[in-house]
Amino acid sequence: MVPSSKSWKHRIRYFGLTFILPVVAVGTLASPSQLEAAKAQAASGNRPLTIRSDVQEYDAKTEVVTARGNVQVSYPARQIKATAAQAQYFNNERRIVMSGDVYILQNGANSIRGETVTYLIDEGKFVALPKSNRQVESVYVIDEAASNGRANAPAPQTPGFKRTN
């Protein structure tokens, strides 16, 4: 008797990333010896990036993981949490492409929303694209005191607009 996919999941670590795979995952999964080799190759300073989803596929030839359905990404080392309909992790390029109502929260305050967001891991850079005829939305919390270099400094005054006729 095979357990249901909702109650039985595999946890796989691959090149410093953790993937939560349901039993119905499609594709070729790395063997335990390949996983141990990948774990041994990982530097001690690596931090896990976890991807959870309803279904995940791994292509051993291209080294691409595709996660679909209720995707949740967690990267505590960079204080990143994200949700999307789908995510693909491209190991060779070290990038994650999230699509479908993407929401990313970083540092518990800054956020970005878009239809497709690419995260370039080595650069720590997000590239966001909107739905057709829409816009990407980003919210950044700015510490005014830190930007002025003094604690309790008053906010700079914005000059008024002059009316011209």
N, C-alpha and C positions, 0 to 999 in steps of 0.2 A: 504494500500500500504506500503510495507516494503522498507526502504531506501537501497540503494546499499551499499555493504560492503566497498567500497572505500571511501564513504563519511560519513559513520556513524560508530563510534568506541566507545567502552566502555573503561573507565579508571578505573582500579581496583587497590586498595592498599591492599597488603596482607603481613603481618609480616614485614612491613617497605619497601617492594618492590612495585614499581608501574608497572603495566602491561597494555599495550595498546592493547585491544582486538578488532578485527573487529567483526561485527555482525555474521559472519559465523563461529565463534569459535566453536569447538566441545568439548564436555565434560561437566562436572558438574561445574558450577560456584558457588562461595560462595554467600550466601544470604546477603542482606544488613545488617541484624542483626549480621551475622558472621563477616562481614567486620568491623563493628563498634566495635565488641568485640576484634578483632585482633588489631585494631587501638588503643584501650584502653590499651591493653597489651604492646604495643610497648613503650620502654623507650623514654624519651624526647630527649636523645642524639642520637637516631637512625637517619640515613640519608637514603634517598631513593635511590634505585637502579632501574633504568628504563629499561625495555626490550620492544622494538618495533619490530614488525614483521608482515608478511602478514596474518598468521594464528597462533593462540595460543590455546592450550588445557590445561585444568586443571583437574587432577585426585584427588578428595577429599580424597579418601582412602589412597593413597600413598603420598599425598601433593607434587606432582611433576607437574611443569608447563613445557610444551614443546612448544617452539616457532619455527616456520618454515618459511623460505622464507624471504630474505632481513633482517636478524636479526641485530638489533643495540642495543648494551648494553651501558648504561651510568651510571657511579657510581662516581658522582662529589666529594664525601667525600674522595675518594682515587685517584682522578684524573685519572680515567680509562674510556676509550672509546674503544669499540670493535665492529667488524662486523664478521658475520659468516653466513653460510647457515642455521644452526640449533643451538638452545641452549636449554638446559634443566636445570631448577633450582630445586634442591632437597632441600626442606625446612628442613627436618629432619637432613640431613647431613651438611646443610649450605654450599653447593657447587654448582657451575655452570659448566656444561660441554658444551663447544662450539665445533661444528664440521663443516667441509666443508670450506676450505680456510679462516681460522681464522686469523684475524689481530687485535692485541691489542696495543693500544697506552696509555702509562702512563706518567704523568707529562708533557705531550706535547712534549716529546722527546724520551724516551725509548720505544722500541717496540719489539714485538715478533710475528712471523708468524709460523703457523703450520697447520696440518690437523685437529688435535684435541687438545684442550687446556682445562684443568680443572683448575678452580680457587677455591681454598679453602679459603672461606671468612674469617673465624676466624684466620687463620694463615697468611693471606695476601700472599699466595704462589700460583704460576702458575706451572703447570706440562704440558709440551707440547710434543706432539708426531707428527712425520712427516708422509707424505704419504710414501708408500712403495718405498724403494730404494732412498729416498730423505733425506734431513736434515731439522731440525728446524732452523730458523734464528732469532737471537736476536740482537738488536742494543741498546747499552747503551751509553749515553753521560756522560763522566767522566770529572769532574772538577779537573784539575791538580793542580791548586793553593790550593784548599781546601784539597786535599789529602796530600800535602806537609806541610800543617799547616801554610803556610805563603802566603800572597798575593804577586803576581808578582814574585814568585819563579821560577827559570828556571827549565825546565823539566829535570828529571834525565837522564843521558846518558846511553844508552843501550850498554853494552860491545859488541865488534865485535866478530865474530866467528873466531877461529884459525883453519887454515887449517892443517890437518895432512895427511901424505903420508903413 
